[in-house]
Amino acid sequence: MGSTGQIVGIVNITRDSFSDGGRFLDPARAVEHGLALAAAGADVVELGPASSNPDARPVPVDEQIARLRPVLGALDSERARAAEPTRPFRICVDASASEVLRFALAAGVDWLNDVRGFPDERLYDELASARAELVVVHSLSGGDRAGRELATPAEVLDSIERFFEARLAALVRAGIREERLIVDPGMGFFLGRDPRASLAVLARIPALRARFGRPVLVSVSRKSFLRTLTGSGLDAIGAATLAAELFAMRVGADWVRTHDVRALRDGLCIERALDAADDGARGRPRAT
């Protein structure tokens, strides 16, 4: 295995997320789902108050905060009461509006995930003084939603290189410790309409880790490129998702962000068991 293979479980507190919009708008259902993901093996439970799919409608900042507030409070309380002290799950907020990110910081979240890559310099002092790890996401559109740009795989790879070179340097100059930064190259419509771009990026995860020296997070779960390649709809895309997630971890992704935590956990369990059996059959020492 190329990485430690940790899992981020997704809780969309939204009306129009492409795969589960509307299912977890009720705070009690969102909390229940988040706890279920943690029980299934999620190392991080991520809450998203607004969808980033290309067709999503903008959600006002006050509504995003209203969606987050009760879920964050309840999850944090449940975590403090029920989690094993040696391995509590972490809580992440996936947002782009600076006011929402500021609210999440004040709430003490462990991670922030911004699909714009934290471009607002007015937030830098607060980010620098916080403890939260930051998932810096690349997208061709540069906005708070994915787009449908037409770009070749080579153009996408060049965009990723230039984006992280500039963005990571800017965040470190602002006083944010480099060890708090996680890179996410984007997948699906974040890389445009061509499914080959996502394949090219997945194949280059080792190069991305080597180039920037930061952990890599990959989010392929139920993404458009998998549906395009297989011709499967959302209700039948689980196997393709798992195949792409296992590949990403096998070549070195440190984190995979997924809707189906249990499937990924079980897949990783079997891969590791098979690796150990193969090492034993070949007389190789087992990797630690």
C-alpha positions, 0 to 999 in steps of 0.5 A, a space after each residue: 500500500 502506498 499510504 496510510 489510507 485514512 477516510 473522510 466521510 461526507 455529510 451534505 447538509 444541502 438541498 441540491 448535492 448531486 448524489 444525496 441532496 435533501 437527505 440530511 437537511 434535518 439536523 437530527 438526521 445529519 448528526 445520525 449520519 455523521 455518527 454512523 460514518 464515524 462508526 463505520 470507520 471515518 477518521 474525519 466527518 465532513 459537513 457541507 452546508 452548500 453544494 459545489 456541483 455545477 448546477 447548484 444554487 447559491 446558499 446565503 451565508 446565514 443559511 449555511 451557518 444555520 445549517 451547520 450550527 446545530 449539527 456541529 454542536 451535537 456532533 461535538 457533544 456526541 464525540 466528547 461523550 462517546 468516542 474512544 479517547 485514543 482515536 476520536 473522529 475529527 470534524 471538518 467543514 466544507 465551505 468557501 464563504 469567508 463568513 462560514 469559514 470564520 464561523 467554523 474556526 470559532 466553533 473549533 473544527 479540526 479541518 476546513 475544506 475550501 474548494 477555492 483554496 483559501 484565496 481571501 487574504 482577509 482571513 489569513 490572520 485567523 487561519 494562521 492563529 488557528 489549529 485546524 488543518 486546511 484542505 486546499 482544493 484545486 479547480 479549473 473554475 476557481 469559484 465555489 462550484 465546479 464547472 464544465 470547462 473543456 481542457 486537455 489532461 495536459 492543461 489540467 496537470 499544468 493548472 494543478 502545478 501552477 495553482 499549488 505552487 502559488 497557493 501553498 506559497 501564499 498561505 505559508 507566507 501568511 504564517 500558516 504552518 506548512 504541516 497544516 496544509 493538505 492538497 486536493 487536486 480536484 476530480 470530476 467537473 472540478 477538472 472540466 468535462 473530459 474524464 481523461 483529466 481525472 484519470 491523469 491526475 489519479 495516475 500522478 498522485 505520487 508525483 504530486 506528493 513528491 512535488 509539494 511534500 504535502 498529504 494528498 486528499 482525493 475525492 472521486 466518490 460518485 463523480 461525473 467522470 466515473 459515470 461517463 466512463 462506465 455509463 452507469 447512473 448514480 444508483 449503480 456507481 458504487 463499484 466504480 467509485 470503490 475501484 477508483 478510491 482503492 487505486 488512489 490509496 494504492 498509489 499514495 493518496 493519504 486521504 480519500 473523501 467518500 460517501 460510502 465509508 463502510 465500502 471503502 473501509 472493507 475494501 482497504 481491509 481486504 487489500 491489506 489482507 491480500 498484500 500481507 498474504 502475498 508478502 508471506 507467499 513470496 517470503 518478503 517481510 511484511 511492510 510496517 
